[in-house]
Amino acid sequence: MHDLSFWLMFVGAVVALNVSPGPDMMYIVSRSLNQGPRVGVASAVGVCSGALVHALAAALGLSALLAASALAFTVLKYVGAVYLVYLVYLGWRALASASGDPAAPEARPPATAWQAWREGVLIDVLNPKVALFFIAFLPQFVRPGHGDPAWQILGLGVLLVAVSLVVEVAIALLAARAARALAGNRRVAVWLTRSLGAVLIGLGVRLAFAETKA
């Protein structure tokens, strides 16, 4: 009974974290609204794939090193800054193309599922705040007498990612369904394009100002 309550508490906390608004969720919803269920689901799988990398890093102690070392954090932050420039550029193109200005750059072709997956992975992996979250959250559920803490953290991390994947895929499908219901409305289409642009720019800016505080 004690084990059941422990796992219910852990899964409940993970679900609550996933349904709360955040950059990953904003990205998945925006992709789903703009480009349908296939791309939306690929985005969710990409974000969760990136989270799996952080789970492994937390189990190996690499995330603790990142938190303790200002240099390591800064290196990851500025590697992410390269991707930031790309995100802001894509966001600017989406916003400009939606404005209707003939001089505006054309929006890039719709992302493939592979591109959406790759973007989701990079958005998560290159965000040092996610690494700090894993080392702050997972150790709270490590139980003395239940094996090596590193293995416990890895198992908890994998379970966290699995639950997150179910929740995020469901949200992606719901968002895509909502978009289909609104299809054919030019004003809605413009709004969706602008929302994607704003989300991409917001993700880039957020990554630029990440700090070592969890």
Phi, psi and chi 1 to 4 in degrees:
 res  aa     phi    psi   chi1   chi2   chi3   chi4
   1 MET       -  -38.6 -172.1   66.0 -178.1      -
   2 HIS   -64.3  -42.0 -179.9  -90.4      -      -
   3 ASP   -62.2  -41.1  -78.5  -11.9      -      -
   4 LEU   -61.6  -44.1  177.8   60.5      -      -
   5 SER   -65.4  -35.6   61.9      -      -      -
   6 PHE   -62.5  -49.1  170.2   82.3      -      -
   7 TRP   -69.3  -35.7  -68.2  115.4      -      -
   8 LEU   -63.2  -39.7  -72.5  175.3      -      -
   9 MET   -65.7  -42.6 -179.0  172.1   63.1      -
  10 PHE   -64.9  -49.9  177.9   77.6      -      -
  11 VAL   -64.4  -39.4  171.7      -      -      -
  12 GLY   -61.3  -41.0      -      -      -      -
  13 ALA   -65.2  -41.1      -      -      -      -
  14 VAL   -64.8  -44.0  172.8      -      -      -
  15 VAL   -61.8  -44.3  171.3      -      -      -
  16 ALA   -60.8  -40.4      -      -      -      -
  17 LEU   -65.7  -36.4  -72.6  166.7      -      -
  18 ASN   -74.9  -32.1  -85.9  -83.3      -      -
  19 VAL   -86.8   -9.4  -62.8      -      -      -
  20 SER   -77.7  145.0   60.2      -      -      -
  21 PRO   -60.5  137.1  -22.0   33.5      -      -
  22 GLY  -162.7  171.1      -      -      -      -
  23 PRO   -61.4  -39.8   18.6  -31.0      -      -
  24 ASP   -63.7  -45.5  -69.9  -10.6      -      -
  25 MET   -64.3  -40.7 -173.7   57.5   60.8      -
  26 MET   -60.5  -41.3  -70.5  168.7   57.9      -
  27 TYR   -64.5  -46.1  175.1   71.1      -      -
  28 ILE   -63.3  -46.5  -67.4  165.9      -      -
  29 VAL   -63.5  -43.5  169.1      -      -      -
  30 SER   -62.7  -44.6 -178.2      -      -      -
  31 ARG   -61.8  -41.9  -86.7  -71.6 -177.9 -144.8
  32 SER   -65.9  -42.6  -57.6      -      -      -
  33 LEU   -64.4  -38.6  -71.9  172.0      -      -
  34 ASN   -83.8  -34.7  -81.9  -86.9      -      -
  35 GLN  -130.6   11.2  -65.1 -176.2 -103.4      -
  36 GLY    91.6  178.3      -      -      -      -
  37 PRO   -66.5  -37.4   22.7  -33.2      -      -
  38 ARG   -63.2  -48.3 -173.1  165.5 -179.1  -94.4
  39 VAL   -70.3  -37.9  170.4      -      -      -
  40 GLY   -61.8  -44.9      -      -      -      -
  41 VAL   -65.5  -40.0  168.6      -      -      -
  42 ALA   -62.0  -37.0      -      -      -      -
  43 SER   -63.4  -43.9  -59.6      -      -      -
  44 ALA   -62.9  -42.9      -      -      -      -
  45 VAL   -64.0  -38.2  174.1      -      -      -
  46 GLY   -63.8  -46.1      -      -      -      -
  47 VAL   -60.6  -42.9  166.4      -      -      -
  48 CYS   -69.7  -31.4  -70.5      -      -      -
  49 SER   -64.5  -40.6  -61.4      -      -      -
  50 GLY   -64.6  -37.9      -      -      -      -
  51 ALA   -64.6  -33.3      -      -      -      -
  52 LEU   -63.8  -36.4 -162.9   57.4      -      -
  53 VAL   -61.7  -42.9  173.3      -      -      -
  54 HIS   -66.5  -35.2  -75.5  -64.9      -      -
  55 ALA   -63.3  -43.5      -      -      -      -
  56 LEU   -64.7  -42.0  179.2   59.7      -      -
  57 ALA   -63.3  -38.6      -      -      -      -
  58 ALA   -65.1  -41.0      -      -      -      -
  59 ALA   -66.5  -34.1      -      -      -      -
  60 LEU   -83.7   -7.4  -66.6  174.2      -      -
  61 GLY    88.4    2.4      -      -      -      -
  62 LEU   -69.4  -34.6  -60.8  178.1      -      -
  63 SER   -67.7  -34.9  -66.7      -      -      -
  64 ALA   -64.6  -38.4      -      -      -      -
  65 LEU   -62.4  -42.3  173.7   64.0      -      -
  66 LEU   -61.1  -42.7  175.1   66.9      -      -
  67 ALA   -67.4  -34.5      -      -      -      -
  68 ALA   -82.4  -23.1      -      -      -      -
  69 SER  -107.9  114.1  169.9      -      -      -
  70 ALA   -63.4  -34.4      -      -      -      -
  71 LEU   -66.2  -46.8  175.5   60.1      -      -
  72 ALA   -61.7  -42.2      -      -      -      -
  73 PHE   -61.4  -43.9 -175.2   92.8      -      -
  74 THR   -65.3  -39.9  -59.1      -      -      -
  75 VAL   -60.8  -48.7  168.2      -      -      -
  76 LEU   -62.6  -38.8 -180.0   58.8      -      -
  77 LYS   -61.1  -42.9  176.8  177.2  173.3  178.9
  78 TYR   -81.8  -23.7  -74.7  107.0      -      -
  79 VAL   -63.9  -43.3  169.4      -      -      -
  80 GLY   -63.7  -28.9      -      -      -      -
  81 ALA   -63.9  -30.8      -      -      -      -
  82 VAL   -62.5  -43.3  174.9      -      -      -
  83 TYR   -69.0  -31.4 -166.6   58.8      -      -
  84 LEU   -55.3  -47.4  170.5  156.1      -      -
  85 VAL   -57.4  -41.3  173.7      -      -      -
  86 TYR   -63.4  -44.0  173.0   67.2      -      -
  87 LEU   -62.7  -45.1  -71.8  177.6      -      -
  88 VAL   -64.2  -39.5  172.0      -      -      -
  89 TYR   -62.9  -44.7  171.0   66.5      -      -
  90 LEU   -63.3  -40.1  -67.2 -178.5      -      -
  91 GLY   -64.5  -41.4      -      -      -      -
  92 TRP   -63.1  -41.3  170.9   72.2      -      -
  93 ARG   -63.7  -41.6  -75.1 -177.3   64.8  179.8
  94 ALA   -65.5  -43.3      -      -      -      -
  95 LEU   -66.1  -42.7  -72.9  172.3      -      -
  96 ALA   -67.4  -40.8      -      -      -      -
  97 SER   -67.3  -30.7   66.4      -      -      -
  98 ALA   -76.8  -14.2      -      -      -      -
  99 SER   -74.2  -18.9   68.3      -      -      -
 100 GLY    84.6    3.7      -      -      -      -
 101 ASP   -72.3  122.2 -177.0   -6.3      -      -
 102 PRO   -59.9  -26.4  -21.7   32.5      -      -
 103 ALA   -84.3   -6.7      -      -      -      -
 104 ALA   -71.1  150.5      -      -      -      -
 105 PRO   -65.9  149.0   26.6  -34.7      -      -
 106 GLU   -69.4  143.3  -67.1 -176.4    2.4      -
 107 ALA   -65.4  148.6      -      -      -      -
 108 ARG   -66.0  157.7   66.7  169.0  179.3  165.4
 109 PRO   -58.2  152.4  -22.6   32.6      -      -
 110 PRO   -52.9  139.7  -26.0   35.2      -      -
 111 ALA   -67.0  143.6      -      -      -      -
 112 THR   -80.3  168.4   63.5      -      -      -
 113 ALA   -61.0  -38.2      -      -      -      -
 114 TRP   -63.0  -44.6  162.6 -109.6      -      -
 115 GLN   -63.7  -41.2  -70.3  169.3  -28.3      -
 116 ALA   -64.5  -40.7      -      -      -      -
 117 TRP   -61.8  -46.2  176.2   84.3      -      -
 118 ARG   -62.6  -42.9 -175.1  179.5   59.8 -164.9
 119 GLU   -62.7  -41.6  -74.1 -178.4    5.4      -
 120 GLY   -61.4  -42.3      -      -      -      -
 121 VAL   -60.6  -49.3  171.0      -      -      -
 122 LEU   -66.6  -38.6  -68.9  175.0      -      -
 123 ILE   -58.3  -38.7  -76.9  171.1      -      -
 124 ASP   -82.3  -47.5 -144.8   69.8      -      -
 125 VAL   -64.6  -39.4  168.1      -      -      -
 126 LEU   -86.3    8.8  -63.5  179.9      -      -
 127 ASN  -102.5  104.0 -173.0  -11.1      -      -
 128 PRO   -63.9  -21.0   21.5  -32.1      -      -
 129 LYS   -64.4  -30.6  -64.9  -73.8  -78.1 -173.9
 130 VAL   -67.9  -40.2  178.2      -      -      -
 131 ALA   -61.0  -42.1      -      -      -      -
 132 LEU   -65.8  -35.6  -61.4 -176.5      -      -
 133 PHE   -61.8  -44.5  163.1   76.3      -      -
 134 PHE   -62.6  -41.0  -90.5   80.1      -      -
 135 ILE   -78.9  -15.4   62.0  170.3      -      -
 136 ALA   -87.8  -34.4      -      -      -      -
 137 PHE   -88.0  -51.7  179.5   74.7      -      -
 138 LEU   -63.4  -42.4  -66.2 -180.0      -      -
 139 PRO   -60.6  -21.4  -27.3   37.4      -      -
 140 GLN   -63.2  -21.5  -62.4 -179.4   49.1      -
 141 PHE  -106.5    6.7  -66.7   90.2      -      -
 142 VAL   -75.0  129.5  170.1      -      -      -
 143 ARG  -111.2  125.1  -63.7  179.1  -68.3  174.5
 144 PRO   -58.3  140.8  -22.4   33.3      -      -
 145 GLY    82.2    6.4      -      -      -      -
 146 HIS  -114.2   29.5  -76.6   73.2      -      -
 147 GLY   103.4  179.5      -      -      -      -
 148 ASP   -57.0  126.9 -172.7  -24.0      -      -
 149 PRO   -56.2  -35.2  -27.8   35.5      -      -
 150 ALA   -62.7  -43.0      -      -      -      -
 151 TRP   -68.2  -36.2  -76.8  107.1      -      -
 152 GLN   -63.1  -44.2  -72.4 -167.7   59.9      -
 153 ILE   -62.7  -41.2  -72.3  174.5      -      -
 154 LEU   -63.3  -45.7 -179.9   59.4      -      -
 155 GLY   -62.8  -42.1      -      -      -      -
 156 LEU   -64.2  -39.0  -69.4  166.2      -      -
 157 GLY   -64.2  -42.4      -      -      -      -
 158 VAL   -64.1  -42.0  170.8      -      -      -
 159 LEU   -64.3  -41.0  178.7   58.7      -      -
 160 LEU   -57.6  -45.7 -177.2  153.6      -      -
 161 VAL   -65.2  -40.2  171.8      -      -      -
 162 ALA   -63.2  -45.2      -      -      -      -
 163 VAL   -65.2  -41.9  173.8      -      -      -
 164 SER   -60.8  -39.2  -61.5      -      -      -
 165 LEU   -62.8  -44.4 -178.8   61.8      -      -
 166 VAL   -61.3  -46.7  172.2      -      -      -
 167 VAL   -65.3  -46.0  173.5      -      -      -
 168 GLU   -71.9  -35.3  -68.4  174.5    6.6      -
 169 VAL   -65.3  -41.3  165.5      -      -      -
 170 ALA   -61.1  -41.9      -      -      -      -
 171 ILE   -66.8  -40.1  -70.3  174.0      -      -
 172 ALA   -60.7  -43.2      -      -      -      -
 173 LEU   -66.8  -39.2  -66.1  174.1      -      -
 174 LEU   -65.4  -41.5  -72.5  172.2      -      -
 175 ALA   -65.0  -41.8      -      -      -      -
 176 ALA   -64.4  -37.9      -      -      -      -
 177 ARG   -65.4  -40.3 -176.1  172.5 -178.4  179.1
 178 ALA   -62.7  -39.8      -      -      -      -
 179 ALA   -64.1  -39.6      -      -      -      -
 180 ARG   -62.7  -36.7  -76.1 -160.7  -58.8  -90.7
 181 ALA   -66.0  -25.0      -      -      -      -
 182 LEU  -101.1    3.9  -62.7  170.6      -      -
 183 ALA   -60.1  147.9      -      -      -      -
 184 GLY    94.7  -11.0      -      -      -      -
 185 ASN   -94.5  112.0 -172.7  -45.9      -      -
 186 ARG   -60.0  -41.7  168.7   63.3 -177.4  166.6
 187 ARG   -64.0  -38.9  -67.5 -178.6   63.7 -176.5
 188 VAL   -66.4  -41.2  170.3      -      -      -
 189 ALA   -60.4  -42.8      -      -      -      -
 190 VAL   -63.5  -42.5  169.6      -      -      -
 191 TRP   -62.5  -40.6  177.1   82.7      -      -
 192 LEU   -64.2  -42.2  -68.6  177.5      -      -
 193 THR   -62.8  -43.1  -57.8      -      -      -
 194 ARG   -64.8  -36.9  -72.4  175.9  174.9  170.1
 195 SER   -64.1  -40.1   71.6      -      -      -
 196 LEU   -62.7  -44.6  175.5   58.9      -      -
 197 GLY   -59.4  -45.3      -      -      -      -
 198 ALA   -64.2  -39.7      -      -      -      -
 199 VAL   -64.3  -44.9  166.7      -      -      -
 200 LEU   -62.8  -42.1  -69.1  173.1      -      -
 201 ILE   -64.8  -43.6  -70.1  174.3      -      -
 202 GLY   -61.1  -40.7      -      -      -      -
 203 LEU   -62.6  -41.4  -71.7  170.9      -      -
 204 GLY   -63.6  -46.3      -      -      -      -
 205 VAL   -64.4  -41.8  172.0      -      -      -
 206 ARG   -61.0  -41.8 -171.8  177.5 -172.5  -86.4
 207 LEU   -64.3  -37.4  179.9   59.1      -      -
 208 ALA   -63.5  -34.0      -      -      -      -
 209 PHE  -103.3   16.2  -69.8   97.0      -      -
 210 ALA   -62.1  140.9      -      -      -      -
 211 GLU  -123.2  169.4  -61.7  179.1   -4.0      -
 212 THR   -76.6   -5.5   52.8      -      -      -
 213 LYS   -74.5  131.8  -63.6  177.7 -177.7  178.3
 214 ALA   -74.7      -      -      -      -      -
